[in-house]
Amino acid sequence: MNDFRYYTPTRVEFGRGVETKAGELVKHFGGTKVLLHYGGGSVKRSGLLDRVIRSLDEAGVAYVELGGVVPNPRVSKVREGVALGRKEGVDFLLAVGGGSVIDSAKAIGYGLAYDGDVWDFYDYKATPAACLPVGCVLTLAATGSEMSDSSVITNEENGKKRGVNSDLCRCRFALMNPELTFTVPAYQTASGCADIVSHTMERYFSGAETVEPTDSVAEGVMRTVIEMAPRAVKTPDDYEARAAIFWASSLSHNGLTGCGRGGNGRVGDWACHQLEHELSGMFDVTHGAGLAAIWSAWSHYVMPAAPARFARFARRVMGVSEPDDEKAALAGIAAYEAFLRSIGMPTDLRGLGLTLTDEQLDALAYNCSFEGTRTIGSFRILKQADMREIYRLAR
Amino acid sequence: MNDFRYYTPTRVEFGRGVETKAGELVKHFGGTKVLLHYGGGSVKRSGLLDRVIRSLDEAGVAYVELGGVVPNPRVSKVREGVALGRKEGVDFLLAVGGGSVIDSAKAIGYGLAYDGDVWDFYDYKATPAACLPVGCVLTLAATGSEMSDSSVITNEENGKKRGVNSDLCRCRFALMNPELTFTVPAYQTASGCADIVSHTMERYFSGAETVEPTDSVAEGVMRTVIEMAPRAVKTPDDYEARAAIFWASSLSHNGLTGCGRGGNGRVGDWACHQLEHELSGMFDVTHGAGLAAIWSAWSHYVMPAAPARFARFARRVMGVSEPDDEKAALAGIAAYEAFLRSIGMPTDLRGLGLTLTDEQLDALAYNCSFEGTRTIGSFRILKQADMREIYRLAR
């Protein structure tokens, strides 16, 4: 087991009606004036925003609104939030929505505690030294941003999608009412589930070594999502399925499934995420679906580096009983592909509606390798040429 | 899934040498003068205390020492700590040791923030409203107190052992170096493992219902300890086994294995713990061994209330393949008893060296039921007569 730090200070309130605790918790964590951040009109139409505002009013917390966050949230909106927050003297960010809204709120939190342009952090020209406190009312099971140290922002000027990781931005609280996810459409639900499993896999496949109890916990989280996703896709108001997936989304990405892992000093492999970030930066695909479309090519490409690890996944998560490791590994990959297809997820880029030219493959690999200056992955370290080959295999 | 709150703010630093971060972390969390709390001479002989003191010195943190905490920590020592802490103007409690030392430090933290006698909290005459910050350098995998909200203290004047639960006392940080547990003797190691599994079981058997992903995570934690305990007992310096058990001790009791469970509004059953608290309050037995000695009688007594739940445990944790639920349940209980015996743990009270009289059975049940005023358990609710019967079956 490698050395690790585990730090998940987010206070989670989970269950029906917890969104009404927003005001009380903002106050508990020292907020007096909130930037209320959200996406499109659905949180208004559903009445959720009104309930949150009522709870702020009851707690005597002032607020200013900023809606309009889009999937793959934009740095332009973040800059708008920083300007507004500064003008209004905001001291707390409250995100009402999914991972995009939370990531945007975290970025605004960084920006409000910084004199320069917030994109500096995402372009790795600066490291955040502080972040205003963030809380959230979560409406989508997917990114795990509600408990994670991660914030991913897209720069629409250059198509770059970049993530910053720091404990500073971890939410003070996360209010998680599974009923708020009943209205999430089937495709978004399935994309979210693909994302959740991916967050666990990125850590599970960080290297060949076994790390108990982390592996056992990770396998339990993956089995849960694979069991519950078809139920949630088929029956949107299946509370038990929605609740299980919702909680799995947090556990997958709060650090728990990576404790003691980490190859090359990195906790996790993250190659699929990096490969997908370029894809959705360039084409604006749904993140989870993009991950699903890449995974099959990635897993076939890297599996030979340690078939026994994939065989463990196959046996413990996918129920494969084949005794030979390499055959089991392939059967496990096939079984996970079948799961993805069963919930309507793609297993290649055509399934995303994309037909890539050779030049586009080149561009993706060039961007993903930061113009040939970095490798990605730890299960198998991938250079620019490997990245291009995986994109090609996924085509 | 029932509604729940999950709040584990403890910052864990895990790995070789992390004890040297004590001073820096005390300072990070605002401490300027520490009450350095420990047990017997082993932390002195091993040099651990010196390393911790050096780290406090380097961080410019003042300290005053209070050793002498015993297993089943006493309220008299807690009162001594409160008096000393008040006299010396201590603002942080640093526990160096196992769960007893941490529980004692938490109790001192409550006492220093209270005008009355600290036993008021443990006698349920008052509820803590504040607690001075606590951190720990952990030397024993067992109680999970390093991340839990729990503190258990024994009043040697009346033999009562009582627990107080509150988020207020959760450690600010826990420094966990698995090497520090290499010197724990086989019997204490095994007792710790029995305690760890018990913390998960108390939640897993809180009721008949299935709660994914909590059940899957709990099963992973239990399987890990059951696999690794024999290795640690046989080979004291097996780092992987010690590390796995150490981390499992935290996961078992930080709330994770109870999320969404809870019968009768309580998160967990806790009958075995309550039955054992009376036992070790009266006879001063090792907590984990006491739990092991009670478990067999308890499980046979309550299993008929929901055999399917015990059958799931049998199949998913103990590897039982029997299709009939009741037969599988009994086979699972037998398999867990065999595990306990394999690491030198008792499965009845004789195995603890106790031969109880009928009058002693009466007294235990009388005390455990708070003089007949309360029931315990949620998997099956137990009255005073049920408690006596379980003690009798365990005799």
Interface residues (C-beta under 8 A of the other chain):
Chain A: M1 N2 D3 F4 R5 Y6 Y7 T8 P9 R11 V12 E13 F14 G15 R16 V18 P178 V211 E212 P213 T214 D215 S216 V217 E219 G220 V221 R223 T224 V225 E227 M228 Y239 E240 A243 A244 W247 A248 L251 L256 C259 G260
Chain B: M1 N2 D3 F4 R5 Y6 Y7 T8 P9 R11 V12 E13 F14 G15 R16 V18 P178 V211 E212 P213 T214 D215 S216 V217 E219 G220 V221 R223 T224 V225 E227 M228 Y239 E240 A243 A244 W247 A248 L251 L256 C259 G260
